[in-house]
């Protein structure tokens, strides 16, 4: 079939024109005339929501039913079980409407406001719920990286929304994104890179450059690699050095020299040829010398307790206040006379 279309195309037509979608073209909406007989089987989806979302869902539930009623989708809110269920009816003609309704209740359960979540019912909208809870091991590191994605006063998240035309909501262990398909792809990449310790400002800078390059019609079909920045990861943390450094000795093929035994030492000093009685006497003398040294050290330590400490010289206390007062009195007396 492909070869048939290539043969039938005009000779002066460029290949790039075959793969590009004209600007402003939109797929026609799916109407009841496209599927007049409706659906054969009933389809349903259900999801759970946390306890803190109960009050908000009760408040906006009439609006949810009204929005799904246009597509003939039935929605039920079960506050006892904490679940939302959507299902098709006999009047439902769009088979994909129940899938969009499923995405709607998922977004509402993940703390996305109804004003943003209802946009999922449009044809050119999609959603993506990114799970980030298991990407980082320690809880403290996970909280820091999640806050890095939000930025100071939500500035990083706002910049990401403007560049991707998506609504992004960070809640708990998930990131909910709502917008066009190309924007959702970029949002997922930024979120996963942030959890891998890559700062989101690098990806935001790349998105800004891509946005400016897409405005130029001449650069649409060219590679943008030469324009995009290439950020390299620098590991600034130094490796901890061990306290005891072992230095390798130079390799020698010869074995080390054997240490001298006790007999060799005695032969060198001549003690080997002495009698046993002389040897014992010499050992006893050495032991007595060592005992005398230990006794003298102990006696010195005992005598230290009896040495009186040096006393500081006693300084005579003079009342400076009274002396200065008397001097002033004498001076005034002399001046007056």
Phi and psi in degrees as GROMACS dihedral restraints (atoms count N, CA, C in turn):
[ dihedral_restraints ]
;  ai    aj    ak    al  type     phi  dphi    fc
    3     4     5     6     1   -63.8    20    10
    4     5     6     7     1   -43.7    20    10
    6     7     8     9     1   -64.6    20    10
    7     8     9    10     1   -31.7    20    10
    9    10    11    12     1   -66.1    20    10
   10    11    12    13     1   -44.4    20    10
   12    13    14    15     1   -66.9    20    10
   13    14    15    16     1   -35.5    20    10
   15    16    17    18     1   -66.1    20    10
   16    17    18    19     1   -34.7    20    10
   18    19    20    21     1   -72.3    20    10
   19    20    21    22     1   -34.2    20    10
   21    22    23    24     1   -83.9    20    10
   22    23    24    25     1   -13.0    20    10
   24    25    26    27     1   -72.3    20    10
   25    26    27    28     1   154.5    20    10
   27    28    29    30     1   -66.0    20    10
   28    29    30    31     1   151.3    20    10
   30    31    32    33     1   -69.9    20    10
   31    32    33    34     1   -33.7    20    10
   33    34    35    36     1   -83.6    20    10
   34    35    36    37     1     1.9    20    10
   36    37    38    39     1   -83.1    20    10
   37    38    39    40     1   133.4    20    10
   39    40    41    42     1   -81.4    20    10
   40    41    42    43     1   151.7    20    10
   42    43    44    45     1   -67.0    20    10
   43    44    45    46     1   -31.2    20    10
   45    46    47    48     1   -64.0    20    10
   46    47    48    49     1   -26.8    20    10
   48    49    50    51     1   -73.1    20    10
   49    50    51    52     1   -20.6    20    10
   51    52    53    54     1   -76.4    20    10
   52    53    54    55     1   -27.3    20    10
   54    55    56    57     1  -105.0    20    10
   55    56    57    58     1    -4.0    20    10
   57    58    59    60     1   -96.3    20    10
   58    59    60    61     1   141.1    20    10
   60    61    62    63     1   -92.3    20    10
   61    62    63    64     1   133.1    20    10
   63    64    65    66     1   -61.5    20    10
   64    65    66    67     1   147.6    20    10
   66    67    68    69     1   -67.5    20    10
   67    68    69    70     1   136.0    20    10
   69    70    71    72     1    84.8    20    10
   70    71    72    73     1    -0.4    20    10
   72    73    74    75     1   -79.6    20    10
   73    74    75    76     1   136.8    20    10
   75    76    77    78     1  -133.1    20    10
   76    77    78    79     1   145.3    20    10
   78    79    80    81     1   -70.6    20    10
   79    80    81    82     1   136.0    20    10
   81    82    83    84     1   -62.8    20    10
   82    83    84    85     1   145.0    20    10
   84    85    86    87     1   -68.1    20    10
   85    86    87    88     1   148.7    20    10
   87    88    89    90     1   -82.1    20    10
   88    89    90    91     1   119.1    20    10
   90    91    92    93     1  -113.2    20    10
   91    92    93    94     1   177.1    20    10
   93    94    95    96     1   -68.5    20    10
   94    95    96    97     1   -25.3    20    10
   96    97    98    99     1   -67.9    20    10
   97    98    99   100     1   -24.7    20    10
   99   100   101   102     1   -73.1    20    10
  100   101   102   103     1   -26.9    20    10
  102   103   104   105     1  -141.5    20    10
  103   104   105   106     1    74.4    20    10
  105   106   107   108     1   -70.0    20    10
  106   107   108   109     1   -24.9    20    10
  108   109   110   111     1   -85.2    20    10
  109   110   111   112     1   -11.0    20    10
  111   112   113   114     1    80.9    20    10
  112   113   114   115     1  -160.9    20    10
  114   115   116   117     1  -101.0    20    10
  115   116   117   118     1   151.4    20    10
  117   118   119   120     1   -83.5    20    10
  118   119   120   121     1   -41.8    20    10
  120   121   122   123     1  -120.4    20    10
  121   122   123   124     1   157.1    20    10
  123   124   125   126     1   -87.9    20    10
  124   125   126   127     1   132.1    20    10
  126   127   128   129     1  -115.3    20    10
  127   128   129   130     1   142.9    20    10
  129   130   131   132     1  -145.2    20    10
  130   131   132   133     1   150.0    20    10
  132   133   134   135     1  -136.2    20    10
  133   134   135   136     1   147.6    20    10
  135   136   137   138     1  -137.8    20    10
  136   137   138   139     1   150.3    20    10
  138   139   140   141     1  -146.2    20    10
  139   140   141   142     1   152.3    20    10
  141   142   143   144     1   -94.7    20    10
  142   143   144   145     1   153.6    20    10
  144   145   146   147     1  -131.7    20    10
  145   146   147   148     1   151.1    20    10
  147   148   149   150     1   -71.4    20    10
  148   149   150   151     1   166.1    20    10
  150   151   152   153     1   -65.4    20    10
  151   152   153   154     1   -35.2    20    10
  153   154   155   156     1   -71.5    20    10
  154   155   156   157     1   -12.1    20    10
  156   157   158   159     1   -91.8    20    10
  157   158   159   160     1    -2.6    20    10
  159   160   161   162     1   -63.4    20    10
  160   161   162   163     1   -45.1    20    10
  162   163   164   165     1   -64.8    20    10
  163   164   165   166     1   -41.5    20    10
  165   166   167   168     1   -68.1    20    10
  166   167   168   169     1   -40.5    20    10
  168   169   170   171     1   -66.2    20    10
  169   170   171   172     1   -37.7    20    10
  171   172   173   174     1   -63.4    20    10
  172   173   174   175     1   -35.5    20    10
  174   175   176   177     1   -71.7    20    10
  175   176   177   178     1   -42.3    20    10
  177   178   179   180     1   -98.3    20    10
  178   179   180   181     1     7.4    20    10
  180   181   182   183     1   -63.8    20    10
  181   182   183   184     1   -38.5    20    10
  183   184   185   186     1   -58.8    20    10
  184   185   186   187     1   -35.4    20    10
  186   187   188   189     1   -69.5    20    10
  187   188   189   190     1   -35.3    20    10
  189   190   191   192     1   -65.4    20    10
  190   191   192   193     1   -45.0    20    10
  192   193   194   195     1   -64.2    20    10
  193   194   195   196     1   -37.3    20    10
  195   196   197   198     1   -67.5    20    10
  196   197   198   199     1   -40.5    20    10
  198   199   200   201     1   -67.8    20    10
  199   200   201   202     1   -38.9    20    10
  201   202   203   204     1   -79.2    20    10
  202   203   204   205     1   -21.0    20    10
  204   205   206   207     1   -66.7    20    10
  205   206   207   208     1   -26.6    20    10
  207   208   209   210     1   -65.5    20    10
  208   209   210   211     1   -30.9    20    10
  210   211   212   213     1   -95.0    20    10
  211   212   213   214     1     7.0    20    10
  213   214   215   216     1    59.9    20    10
  214   215   216   217     1    45.2    20    10
  216   217   218   219     1  -110.4    20    10
  217   218   219   220     1   133.3    20    10
  219   220   221   222     1   -94.5    20    10
  220   221   222   223     1   131.2    20    10
  222   223   224   225     1  -124.2    20    10
  223   224   225   226     1   136.7    20    10
  225   226   227   228     1  -128.9    20    10
  226   227   228   229     1   138.6    20    10
  228   229   230   231     1  -112.7    20    10
  229   230   231   232     1   118.2    20    10
  231   232   233   234     1  -108.4    20    10
  232   233   234   235     1   104.7    20    10
  234   235   236   237     1   -79.2    20    10
  235   236   237   238     1   -20.6    20    10
  237   238   239   240     1   -72.5    20    10
  238   239   240   241     1   -49.6    20    10
  240   241   242   243     1   -83.0    20    10
  241   242   243   244     1   -20.2    20    10
  243   244   245   246     1    73.7    20    10
  244   245   246   247     1    48.4    20    10
  246   247   248   249     1  -138.0    20    10
  247   248   249   250     1   157.5    20    10
  249   250   251   252     1  -123.0    20    10
  250   251   252   253     1   135.2    20    10
  252   253   254   255     1  -126.6    20    10
  253   254   255   256     1   135.9    20    10
  255   256   257   258     1  -124.5    20    10
  256   257   258   259     1   141.7    20    10
  258   259   260   261     1  -149.5    20    10
  259   260   261   262     1   156.4    20    10
  261   262   263   264     1   -80.1    20    10
  262   263   264   265     1   161.9    20    10
  264   265   266   267     1  -123.5    20    10
  265   266   267   268     1  -176.9    20    10
  267   268   269   270     1   -69.9    20    10
  268   269   270   271     1   -24.8    20    10
  270   271   272   273     1   -86.3    20    10
  271   272   273   274     1    -7.0    20    10
  273   274   275   276     1   -69.8    20    10
  274   275   276   277     1   126.3    20    10
  276   277   278   279     1  -111.8    20    10
  277   278   279   280     1   -23.7    20    10
  279   280   281   282     1   -92.5    20    10
  280   281   282   283     1   114.4    20    10
  282   283   284   285     1   -69.7    20    10
  283   284   285   286     1   -21.5    20    10
  285   286   287   288     1   -88.3    20    10
  286   287   288   289     1    -6.1    20    10
  288   289   290   291     1   -65.6    20    10
  289   290   291   292     1   -34.7    20    10
  291   292   293   294     1   -70.1    20    10
  292   293   294   295     1   -29.8    20    10
  294   295   296   297     1   -69.8    20    10
  295   296   297   298     1   -39.3    20    10
  297   298   299   300     1   -66.9    20    10
  298   299   300   301     1   -36.4    20    10
  300   301   302   303     1   -65.5    20    10
  301   302   303   304     1   -36.3    20    10
  303   304   305   306     1   -62.6    20    10
  304   305   306   307     1   -43.9    20    10
  306   307   308   309     1   -64.0    20    10
  307   308   309   310     1   -35.4    20    10
  309   310   311   312     1   -62.3    20    10
  310   311   312   313     1   -47.2    20    10
  312   313   314   315     1   -70.8    20    10
  313   314   315   316     1   -29.1    20    10
  315   316   317   318     1   -66.3    20    10
  316   317   318   319     1   -41.6    20    10
  318   319   320   321     1   -67.4    20    10
  319   320   321   322     1   -39.3    20    10
  321   322   323   324     1   -64.5    20    10
  322   323   324   325     1   -34.8    20    10
  324   325   326   327     1   -72.2    20    10
  325   326   327   328     1   -22.8    20    10
  327   328   329   330     1   -97.5    20    10
  328   329   330   331     1    28.6    20    10
  330   331   332   333     1    70.0    20    10
  331   332   333   334     1    19.6    20    10
  333   334   335   336     1   -81.4    20    10
  334   335   336   337     1   130.0    20    10
  336   337   338   339     1   -64.3    20    10
  337   338   339   340     1   154.8    20    10
  339   340   341   342     1   -63.4    20    10
  340   341   342   343     1   -34.9    20    10
  342   343   344   345     1   -60.6    20    10
  343   344   345   346     1   -32.7    20    10
  345   346   347   348     1   -88.9    20    10
  346   347   348   349     1   -38.3    20    10
  348   349   350   351     1   -67.1    20    10
  349   350   351   352     1   -29.9    20    10
  351   352   353   354     1   -68.9    20    10
  352   353   354   355     1   -15.7    20    10
  354   355   356   357     1   -68.3    20    10
  355   356   357   358     1   -15.7    20    10
  357   358   359   360     1   -66.9    20    10
  358   359   360   361     1   -18.4    20    10
  360   361   362   363     1   -76.0    20    10
  361   362   363   364     1    -9.6    20    10
  363   364   365   366     1   -77.5    20    10
  364   365   366   367     1   158.7    20    10
  366   367   368   369     1   -71.9    20    10
  367   368   369   370     1   -37.5    20    10
  369   370   371   372     1   -92.9    20    10
  370   371   372   373     1    19.0    20    10
  372   373   374   375     1  -114.1    20    10
  373   374   375   376     1   147.9    20    10
  375   376   377   378     1  -145.0    20    10
  376   377   378   379     1   169.4    20    10
  378   379   380   381     1  -136.4    20    10
  379   380   381   382     1   159.3    20    10
  381   382   383   384     1  -147.2    20    10
  382   383   384   385     1   127.1    20    10
  384   385   386   387     1  -110.0    20    10
  385   386   387   388     1   109.9    20    10
  387   388   389   390     1   -97.2    20    10
  388   389   390   391     1   124.1    20    10
  390   391   392   393     1   -90.2    20    10
  391   392   393   394     1   120.3    20    10
  393   394   395   396     1  -116.8    20    10
  394   395   396   397     1     0.4    20    10
  396   397   398   399     1   -67.8    20    10
  397   398   399   400     1   -29.4    20    10
  399   400   401   402     1  -101.9    20    10
  400   401   402   403     1     6.8    20    10
  402   403   404   405     1   -83.8    20    10
  403   404   405   406     1   -21.4    20    10
  405   406   407   408     1  -123.3    20    10
  406   407   408   409     1   139.5    20    10
  408   409   410   411     1   -75.5    20    10
  409   410   411   412     1   -57.7    20    10
  411   412   413   414     1   -83.3    20    10
  412   413   414   415     1   145.3    20    10
  414   415   416   417     1   -68.5    20    10
  415   416   417   418     1   -39.4    20    10
  417   418   419   420     1   -63.3    20    10
  418   419   420   421     1   -42.3    20    10
  420   421   422   423     1   -67.3    20    10
  421   422   423   424     1   -36.5    20    10
  423   424   425   426     1   -63.7    20    10
  424   425   426   427     1   -42.4    20    10
  426   427   428   429     1   -65.9    20    10
  427   428   429   430     1   -39.7    20    10
  429   430   431   432     1   -64.5    20    10
  430   431   432   433     1   -44.1    20    10
  432   433   434   435     1   -71.6    20    10
  433   434   435   436     1   -33.9    20    10
  435   436   437   438     1   -66.5    20    10
  436   437   438   439     1   -39.7    20    10
  438   439   440   441     1   -67.9    20    10
  439   440   441   442     1   -31.8    20    10
  441   442   443   444     1   -64.6    20    10
  442   443   444   445     1   -35.0    20    10
  444   445   446   447     1   -67.0    20    10
  445   446   447   448     1   -36.7    20    10
  447   448   449   450     1   -74.6    20    10
  448   449   450   451     1   -42.8    20    10
  450   451   452   453     1    85.0    20    10
  451   452   453   454     1   171.0    20    10
  453   454   455   456     1   -67.7    20    10
  454   455   456   457     1   120.4    20    10
  456   457   458   459     1    57.7    20    10
  457   458   459   460     1    29.5    20    10
  459   460   461   462     1    73.4    20    10
  460   461   462   463     1    20.3    20    10
  462   463   464   465     1   -71.0    20    10
  463   464   465   466     1   -39.6    20    10
  465   466   467   468     1   -65.6    20    10
  466   467   468   469     1   -41.9    20    10
  468   469   470   471     1   -66.4    20    10
  469   470   471   472     1   -37.3    20    10
  471   472   473   474     1   -66.7    20    10
  472   473   474   475     1   -41.1    20    10
  474   475   476   477     1   -63.8    20    10
  475   476   477   478     1   -38.8    20    10
  477   478   479   480     1   -65.3    20    10
  478   479   480   481     1   -38.8    20    10
  480   481   482   483     1   -65.6    20    10
  481   482   483   484     1   -40.0    20    10
  483   484   485   486     1   -69.1    20    10
  484   485   486   487     1   -35.2    20    10
  486   487   488   489     1   -79.2    20    10
  487   488   489   490     1   -28.7    20    10
  489   490   491   492     1  -105.3    20    10
  490   491   492   493     1    -5.6    20    10
  492   493   494   495     1    57.6    20    10
  493   494   495   496     1    35.1    20    10
  495   496   497   498     1  -122.2    20    10
  496   497   498   499     1   154.9    20    10
  498   499   500   501     1   -97.7    20    10
  499   500   501   502     1   126.4    20    10
  501   502   503   504     1  -119.5    20    10
  502   503   504   505     1   131.9    20    10
  504   505   506   507     1  -129.8    20    10
  505   506   507   508     1   118.9    20    10
  507   508   509   510     1   -98.8    20    10
  508   509   510   511     1   117.9    20    10
  510   511   512   513     1  -144.0    20    10
  511   512   513   514     1   115.0    20    10
  513   514   515   516     1    64.6    20    10
  514   515   516   517     1  -124.7    20    10
  516   517   518   519     1   -98.6    20    10
  517   518   519   520     1    12.9    20    10
  519   520   521   522     1  -133.6    20    10
  520   521   522   523     1   157.5    20    10
  522   523   524   525     1  -123.5    20    10
  523   524   525   526     1   117.9    20    10
  525   526   527   528     1   -98.9    20    10
  526   527   528   529     1   129.6    20    10
  528   529   530   531     1  -126.2    20    10
  529   530   531   532     1   142.4    20    10
  531   532   533   534     1  -139.1    20    10
  532   533   534   535     1   123.9    20    10
  534   535   536   537     1   166.0    20    10
  535   536   537   538     1  -163.9    20    10
  537   538   539   540     1   -70.0    20    10
  538   539   540   541     1   164.9    20    10
  540   541   542   543     1   -65.0    20    10
  541   542   543   544     1   -42.8    20    10
  543   544   545   546     1   -63.9    20    10
  544   545   546   547     1   -38.1    20    10
  546   547   548   549     1   -67.9    20    10
  547   548   549   550     1   -38.1    20    10
  549   550   551   552     1   -64.4    20    10
  550   551   552   553     1   -34.6    20    10
  552   553   554   555     1   -64.0    20    10
  553   554   555   556     1   -41.8    20    10
  555   556   557   558     1   -69.9    20    10
  556   557   558   559     1   -38.3    20    10
  558   559   560   561     1   -62.7    20    10
  559   560   561   562     1   -43.9    20    10
  561   562   563   564     1   -62.0    20    10
  562   563   564   565     1   -41.3    20    10
  564   565   566   567     1   -64.1    20    10
  565   566   567   568     1   -43.5    20    10
  567   568   569   570     1   -64.9    20    10
  568   569   570   571     1   -43.0    20    10
  570   571   572   573     1   -64.9    20    10
  571   572   573   574     1   -45.8    20    10
  573   574   575   576     1   -67.5    20    10
  574   575   576   577     1   -37.1    20    10
  576   577   578   579     1   -66.9    20    10
  577   578   579   580     1   -36.0    20    10
  579   580   581   582     1   -65.1    20    10
  580   581   582   583     1   -39.4    20    10
  582   583   584   585     1   -70.1    20    10
  583   584   585   586     1   -18.4    20    10
  585   586   587   588     1   -93.8    20    10
  586   587   588   589     1    17.9    20    10
  588   589   590   591     1    71.0    20    10
  589   590   591   592     1    32.9    20    10
  591   592   593   594     1  -109.6    20    10
  592   593   594   595     1   119.9    20    10
  594   595   596   597     1   -62.4    20    10
  595   596   597   598     1   137.4    20    10
  597   598   599   600     1   -66.2    20    10
  598   599   600   601     1   -16.9    20    10
  600   601   602   603     1   -64.7    20    10
  601   602   603   604     1   -29.2    20    10
  603   604   605   606     1   -66.8    20    10
  604   605   606   607     1   -45.6    20    10
  606   607   608   609     1   -68.4    20    10
  607   608   609   610     1   -34.4    20    10
  609   610   611   612     1   -66.5    20    10
  610   611   612   613     1   -38.6    20    10
  612   613   614   615     1   -64.7    20    10
  613   614   615   616     1   -39.5    20    10
  615   616   617   618     1   -64.7    20    10
  616   617   618   619     1   -40.6    20    10
  618   619   620   621     1   -64.8    20    10
  619   620   621   622     1   -36.5    20    10
  621   622   623   624     1   -64.9    20    10
  622   623   624   625     1   -40.6    20    10
  624   625   626   627     1   -67.0    20    10
  625   626   627   628     1   -42.0    20    10
  627   628   629   630     1   -62.7    20    10
  628   629   630   631     1   -36.5    20    10
  630   631   632   633     1   -65.1    20    10
  631   632   633   634     1   -39.1    20    10
  633   634   635   636     1   -72.0    20    10
  634   635   636   637     1   -35.9    20    10
  636   637   638   639     1   -69.8    20    10
  637   638   639   640     1   -31.9    20    10
  639   640   641   642     1   -68.4    20    10
  640   641   642   643     1   -19.2    20    10
  642   643   644   645     1   -74.6    20    10
  643   644   645   646     1   -22.1    20    10
  645   646   647   648     1   -86.8    20    10
  646   647   648   649     1   117.5    20    10
  648   649   650   651     1   -68.7    20    10
  649   650   651   652     1   -23.7    20    10
  651   652   653   654     1   -73.3    20    10
  652   653   654   655     1   -28.5    20    10
  654   655   656   657     1   -92.3    20    10
  655   656   657   658     1     2.0    20    10
  657   658   659   660     1   -65.1    20    10
  658   659   660   661     1   -36.9    20    10
  660   661   662   663     1   -98.0    20    10
  661   662   663   664     1     6.1    20    10
  663   664   665   666     1  -103.9    20    10
  664   665   666   667     1   163.9    20    10
  666   667   668   669     1   -78.6    20    10
  667   668   669   670     1   137.9    20    10
  669   670   671   672     1  -100.9    20    10
  670   671   672   673     1    13.7    20    10
  672   673   674   675     1   -63.3    20    10
  673   674   675   676     1   -34.2    20    10
  675   676   677   678     1   -73.6    20    10
  676   677   678   679     1   -18.0    20    10
  678   679   680   681     1   -92.6    20    10
  679   680   681   682     1   -27.6    20    10
  681   682   683   684     1   -78.0    20    10
  682   683   684   685     1   141.6    20    10
  684   685   686   687     1   -73.7    20    10
  685   686   687   688     1   147.4    20    10
  687   688   689   690     1  -112.2    20    10
  688   689   690   691     1    98.7    20    10
  690   691   692   693     1   -89.9    20    10
  691   692   693   694     1   128.8    20    10
  693   694   695   696     1  -105.7    20    10
  694   695   696   697     1   140.8    20    10
  696   697   698   699     1   -80.5    20    10
  697   698   699   700     1   122.8    20    10
  699   700   701   702     1  -107.1    20    10
  700   701   702   703     1   122.0    20    10
  702   703   704   705     1   -91.9    20    10
  703   704   705   706     1   101.9    20    10
  705   706   707   708     1   -86.5    20    10
  706   707   708   709     1   -15.5    20    10
  708   709   710   711     1   -75.0    20    10
  709   710   711   712     1   126.7    20    10
  711   712   713   714     1   -82.0    20    10
  712   713   714   715     1   145.9    20    10
  714   715   716   717     1   -72.5    20    10
  715   716   717   718     1   135.9    20    10
  717   718   719   720     1   -69.5    20    10
  718   719   720   721     1   129.7    20    10
  720   721   722   723     1   -87.9    20    10
  721   722   723   724     1   144.8    20    10
  723   724   725   726     1   -70.7    20    10
  724   725   726   727     1   153.3    20    10
  726   727   728   729     1   -68.3    20    10
  727   728   729   730     1   -44.3    20    10
  729   730   731   732     1  -101.6    20    10
  730   731   732   733     1   109.5    20    10
  732   733   734   735     1   -90.6    20    10
  733   734   735   736     1   128.5    20    10
  735   736   737   738     1  -100.9    20    10
  736   737   738   739     1   122.8    20    10
  738   739   740   741     1   -98.8    20    10
  739   740   741   742     1   131.1    20    10
  741   742   743   744     1   -76.7    20    10
  742   743   744   745     1   134.5    20    10
  744   745   746   747     1   -80.1    20    10
  745   746   747   748     1   156.0    20    10
  747   748   749   750     1   -67.0    20    10
  748   749   750   751     1   141.0    20    10
  750   751   752   753     1   -76.1    20    10
  751   752   753   754     1   129.9    20    10
  753   754   755   756     1  -129.3    20    10
  754   755   756   757     1   135.5    20    10
  756   757   758   759     1   -71.5    20    10
  757   758   759   760     1   -16.2    20    10
  759   760   761   762     1   -87.9    20    10
  760   761   762   763     1   143.6    20    10
  762   763   764   765     1   -71.1    20    10
  763   764   765   766     1   157.4    20    10
  765   766   767   768     1   -68.8    20    10
  766   767   768   769     1   154.9    20    10
  768   769   770   771     1   -69.6    20    10
  769   770   771   772     1   135.8    20    10
  771   772   773   774     1   -70.2    20    10
  772   773   774   775     1   139.4    20    10
  774   775   776   777     1   -70.5    20    10
  775   776   777   778     1   153.0    20    10
  777   778   779   780     1   -71.8    20    10
  778   779   780   781     1   138.2    20    10
  780   781   782   783     1   -83.0    20    10
  781   782   783   784     1   174.3    20    10
  783   784   785   786     1   -65.4    20    10
  784   785   786   787     1   -34.9    20    10
  786   787   788   789     1   -67.6    20    10
  787   788   789   790     1   -39.6    20    10
  789   790   791   792     1   -63.9    20    10
  790   791   792   793     1   -39.2    20    10
  792   793   794   795     1   -64.4    20    10
  793   794   795   796     1   -41.6    20    10
  795   796   797   798     1   -66.0    20    10
  796   797   798   799     1   -37.3    20    10
  798   799   800   801     1   -65.4    20    10
  799   800   801   802     1   -37.1    20    10
  801   802   803   804     1   -68.1    20    10
  802   803   804   805     1   -37.4    20    10
  804   805   806   807     1   -88.0    20    10
  805   806   807   808     1   -14.1    20    10
  807   808   809   810     1    90.4    20    10
  808   809   810   811     1     3.7    20    10
  810   811   812   813     1   -72.7    20    10
  811   812   813   814     1   -19.8    20    10
  813   814   815   816     1   -63.8    20    10
  814   815   816   817     1   -30.1    20    10
  816   817   818   819     1   -90.2    20    10
  817   818   819   820     1    -0.7    20    10
  819   820   821   822     1   -78.5    20    10
  820   821   822   823     1   165.3    20    10
  822   823   824   825     1   -79.2    20    10
  823   824   825   826     1   165.8    20    10
  825   826   827   828     1   -65.6    20    10
  826   827   828   829     1   -38.2    20    10
  828   829   830   831     1   -65.5    20    10
  829   830   831   832     1   -38.1    20    10
  831   832   833   834     1   -67.9    20    10
  832   833   834   835     1   -39.7    20    10
  834   835   836   837     1   -62.3    20    10
  835   836   837   838     1   -45.3    20    10
  837   838   839   840     1   -62.8    20    10
  838   839   840   841     1   -41.4    20    10
  840   841   842   843     1   -62.3    20    10
  841   842   843   844     1   -40.6    20    10
  843   844   845   846     1   -65.4    20    10
  844   845   846   847     1   -39.6    20    10
  846   847   848   849     1   -64.9    20    10
  847   848   849   850     1   -42.1    20    10
  849   850   851   852     1   -63.6    20    10
  850   851   852   853     1   -37.9    20    10
  852   853   854   855     1   -63.2    20    10
  853   854   855   856     1   -43.1    20    10
  855   856   857   858     1   -61.7    20    10
  856   857   858   859     1   -41.3    20    10
  858   859   860   861     1   -64.6    20    10
  859   860   861   862     1   -40.4    20    10
  861   862   863   864     1   -65.8    20    10
  862   863   864   865     1   -38.1    20    10
  864   865   866   867     1   -62.5    20    10
  865   866   867   868     1   -44.7    20    10
  867   868   869   870     1   -63.2    20    10
  868   869   870   871     1   -41.9    20    10
  870   871   872   873     1   -63.4    20    10
  871   872   873   874     1   -38.0    20    10
  873   874   875   876     1   -65.4    20    10
  874   875   876   877     1   -38.9    20    10
  876   877   878   879     1   -64.5    20    10
  877   878   879   880     1   -41.9    20    10
  879   880   881   882     1   -65.8    20    10
  880   881   882   883     1   -41.3    20    10
  882   883   884   885     1   -64.5    20    10
  883   884   885   886     1   -39.8    20    10
  885   886   887   888     1   -65.5    20    10
  886   887   888   889     1   -38.8    20    10
  888   889   890   891     1   -64.5    20    10
  889   890   891   892     1   -42.7    20    10
  891   892   893   894     1   -63.7    20    10
  892   893   894   895     1   -40.7    20    10
  894   895   896   897     1   -65.3    20    10
  895   896   897   898     1   -36.4    20    10
  897   898   899   900     1   -64.8    20    10
  898   899   900   901     1   -43.0    20    10
  900   901   902   903     1   -63.3    20    10
  901   902   903   904     1   -36.8    20    10
  903   904   905   906     1   -69.4    20    10
  904   905   906   907     1   -37.6    20    10
  906   907   908   909     1   -71.2    20    10
  907   908   909   910     1   -22.3    20    10
  909   910   911   912     1   -61.0    20    10
  910   911   912   913     1   -32.0    20    10
  912   913   914   915     1   -68.0    20    10
  913   914   915   916     1   -23.9    20    10
  915   916   917   918     1   -94.6    20    10
  916   917   918   919     1    -4.1    20    10
  918   919   920   921     1   -79.0    20    10
  919   920   921   922     1   123.3    20    10
  921   922   923   924     1   -72.0    20    10
  922   923   924   925     1   142.5    20    10
  924   925   926   927     1   -72.0    20    10
  925   926   927   928     1   157.7    20    10
  927   928   929   930     1   -75.0    20    10
  928   929   930   931     1   127.4    20    10
  930   931   932   933     1   -87.7    20    10
  931   932   933   934     1   142.2    20    10
  933   934   935   936     1   -77.9    20    10
  934   935   936   937     1   144.6    20    10
  936   937   938   939     1   -66.9    20    10
  937   938   939   940     1   137.0    20    10
  939   940   941   942     1   -78.3    20    10
  940   941   942   943     1   125.6    20    10
  942   943   944   945     1   -97.5    20    10
  943   944   945   946     1   135.0    20    10
  945   946   947   948     1   -75.6    20    10
  946   947   948   949     1   130.7    20    10
  948   949   950   951     1   -85.3    20    10
  949   950   951   952     1   129.5    20    10
  951   952   953   954     1  -119.2    20    10
  952   953   954   955     1   136.9    20    10
  954   955   956   957     1   -82.5    20    10
  955   956   957   958     1    98.8    20    10
  957   958   959   960     1   -64.2    20    10
  958   959   960   961     1   -34.7    20    10
  960   961   962   963     1   -64.5    20    10
  961   962   963   964     1   -43.0    20    10
  963   964   965   966     1   -70.9    20    10
  964   965   966   967     1   -38.1    20    10
  966   967   968   969     1   -64.0    20    10
  967   968   969   970     1   -47.4    20    10
  969   970   971   972     1   -63.8    20    10
  970   971   972   973     1   -34.5    20    10
  972   973   974   975     1   -65.7    20    10
  973   974   975   976     1   -40.9    20    10
  975   976   977   978     1   -67.0    20    10
  976   977   978   979     1   -39.2    20    10
  978   979   980   981     1   -62.1    20    10
  979   980   981   982     1   -43.0    20    10
  981   982   983   984     1   -63.9    20    10
  982   983   984   985     1   -38.0    20    10
  984   985   986   987     1   -64.4    20    10
  985   986   987   988     1   -42.6    20    10
  987   988   989   990     1   -64.2    20    10
  988   989   990   991     1   -43.3    20    10
  990   991   992   993     1   -63.2    20    10
  991   992   993   994     1   -43.5    20    10
  993   994   995   996     1   -63.9    20    10
  994   995   996   997     1   -35.9    20    10
  996   997   998   999     1   -67.1    20    10
  997   998   999  1000     1   -44.0    20    10
  999  1000  1001  1002     1   -64.3    20    10
 1000  1001  1002  1003     1   -40.4    20    10
 1002  1003  1004  1005     1   -65.9    20    10
 1003  1004  1005  1006     1   -37.7    20    10
 1005  1006  1007  1008     1   -70.2    20    10
 1006  1007  1008  1009     1   -31.7    20    10
